[in-house]
Amino acid sequence: MGTTRRTLLAGGGVVAAGVAGLAGRRLWLDREPAALPAVNASGHLLWQNWAGTQHAYPATRAAPASADEAAHLLKTAQGPVRMVGAGHSFTGLVSTDATLVSLDRMTGVLGHDPVTLQASVGAGTRLYELGPALAAIGQDMPNLPDINKQSLAGGTQTGTHGTGLGFKALHGGIVAFDLATPRGEVLECSATSNPEVFNAARVGLGAFGLVTRMTMQNHALTRVKKVTSLRPRADLIDGWDDLLRHHRNVEFYVIPFSHWGQLITHDATTEPVRPRGPETDTDGTMKLKQARDVLEFATPLRFWTADNLISGMPDQIAIDHGWKLLSNERPVRFREIEYHLPRETQIPALREVIDAIERHRSDVFFPIEVRSIAADDAWLSTFHGRESGSIAVHAYYKDDYTFFYTLIEPILRRHGGRPHWGKLNSLKYDDFAALYPRWKDAMAVRDDLDPEGKLINPYLLRVLRRG
Ligand SMILES: Cc1cc2nc3c(=O)[nH]c(=O)nc-3n(C[C@H](O)[C@H](O)[C@H](O)COP(=O)(O)OP(=O)(O)OC[C@H]3O[C@@H](n4cnc5c(N)ncnc54)[C@H](O)[C@@H]3O)c2cc1C
């Protein structure tokens, strides 16, 4: 959410005129979550995810430097053995009090083909490192998620995605990968080599083994033009199909308790570079929080205030290589639920989600994110076999988020959604089995690679085991 000086001033005036008693109530609720001990009674260091929703005290931490070392580690280590990328998943995929494995020593571009535009990459490489490394060889990732802090393996293992008609999630670009397994072997996986493992483990929740190296299909390095603008939200919702057809990458955020939304588009261009300006989303988000804090129980006034803050704000334009523009900084911590729906149910579901929030959750102020992702054929991909539209609802890290499960998730499930593997949801084995046509095949491959269940932590027990 961008802002200008004018809106900041306007916002300040409105806040000053706010109802002091209500603001006081919010101030009282606005407390940091209690800090966890940095070390537990056994002397083991705390591991915590970005959102603060998950934590553990792993007895052993390992960072193998080769695929063989990784395979030996998986075979001999105490379970549950869990892999960690950047710890940006909201769900309990990573937590273990036994063995935590990072691929931070297996990074960087290892080889590339200038004709096919494929590159072989250490699976621990962070997306923000990959951009400049690929640019040096004339390549770029076809698309990127909203942030670029994730590791390549961590991002692809949960089906991390960006947006754009015809653009698959990150794992859609995987041509091949090496997988170290708990059986102590290293499997080369592609459409022709161990194809069952390739299909089952491309999006694998770190439950099939440790991905050590990946060959990715990239694009030629080209410039894109990013335009961020504020539009009446009805235009965005009604015009979503047109927007998707007309832009390379497009998404929008509905700003709750306002009549506005933020539209972000990226399109190929040959125009000269125009570097992106300073990050303004944080400022905008905190202004929406202020409006919430003061006007939480004065809905018409909150709409009026937000509409005044937002209307008339200028577009922001930047032109540069895609890896510099497609992702953003998100310094304000939040919790998130995101479901991927069949494209035809996305907008009806979105209308219901907005209505539910504005009727029942006056504490919500984070914008609701709307994106589009192409179908792929990975067995556990949330986009398996269907073009998808996503809806994501966020809650400030100090606020209650249990309404995700009671208010939002039932709507998204009723409309045929599948939850993002890395984001909060309440589903269990039987729910997932019903959502994925190749579920049983994927489970058979998993059980074969990890017969002792060494990779299964309590969270994965709920997801991957019945009962
Ligand atoms: C601020 C924020 C913004 C986000 N924006 C988006 C977005 O725009 N789009 C989107 O789709 N998602 C988004 N996410 C979710 C995020 O992309 C995913 O949860 C992603 O999986 C996190 O990557 P990571 O590197 O942090 O992996 P982690 O969360 O550390 O791990 C994710 C999974 O990968 C496994 N894993 C890690 N390394 C390996 C390995 N080498 N081999 C095998 N398995 C491994 C882990 O065991 C775990 O199961 C966002 C999250 C945050 C916090």
The ligand as a Gaussian input file, in Angstrom:
#p B3LYP/6-31G(d) Opt

LIG

0 1
 C        6.177000     -12.334000       4.104000
 C        5.834000     -13.580000       3.306000
 C        5.446000     -13.456000       1.998000
 C        5.137000     -14.607000       1.254000
 N        4.747000     -14.453000      -0.042000
 C        4.416000     -15.544000      -0.759000
 C        3.998000     -15.427000      -2.108000
 O        3.957000     -14.339000      -2.681000
 N        3.635000     -16.543000      -2.763000
 C        3.650000     -17.784000      -2.169000
 O        3.283000     -18.759000      -2.803000
 N        4.068000     -17.929000      -0.900000
 C        4.456000     -16.847000      -0.194000
 N        4.884000     -17.002000       1.095000
 C        5.026000     -18.370000       1.623000
 C        6.427000     -18.918000       1.363000
 O        6.857000     -18.643000       0.048000
 C        6.474000     -20.431000       1.528000
 O        5.995000     -20.809000       2.782000
 C        7.859000     -21.000000       1.292000
 O        7.797000     -22.390000       1.379000
 C        8.903000     -20.456000       2.262000
 O       10.188000     -20.779000       1.789000
 P       11.383000     -20.994000       2.796000
 O       12.651000     -21.022000       2.018000
 O       11.277000     -20.060000       3.899000
 O       11.095000     -22.483000       3.263000
 P       10.753000     -23.033000       4.715000
 O        9.517000     -22.395000       5.181000
 O       11.948000     -22.988000       5.555000
 O       10.441000     -24.555000       4.307000
 C        9.341000     -24.856000       3.482000
 C        9.315000     -26.346000       3.173000
 O       10.423000     -26.687000       2.357000
 C       11.149000     -27.753000       2.931000
 N       12.533000     -27.616000       2.529000
 C       13.372000     -26.574000       2.735000
 N       14.575000     -26.831000       2.163000
 C       14.473000     -28.049000       1.589000
 C       15.357000     -28.874000       0.838000
 N       16.595000     -28.495000       0.535000
 N       14.910000     -30.072000       0.398000
 C       13.654000     -30.485000       0.668000
 N       12.782000     -29.761000       1.371000
 C       13.186000     -28.561000       1.819000
 C       10.900000     -27.611000       4.430000
 O       11.137000     -28.814000       5.129000
 C        9.438000     -27.224000       4.423000
 O        8.632000     -28.362000       4.273000
 C        5.222000     -15.892000       1.853000
 C        5.626000     -16.008000       3.186000
 C        5.935000     -14.864000       3.914000
 C        6.366000     -15.005000       5.343000

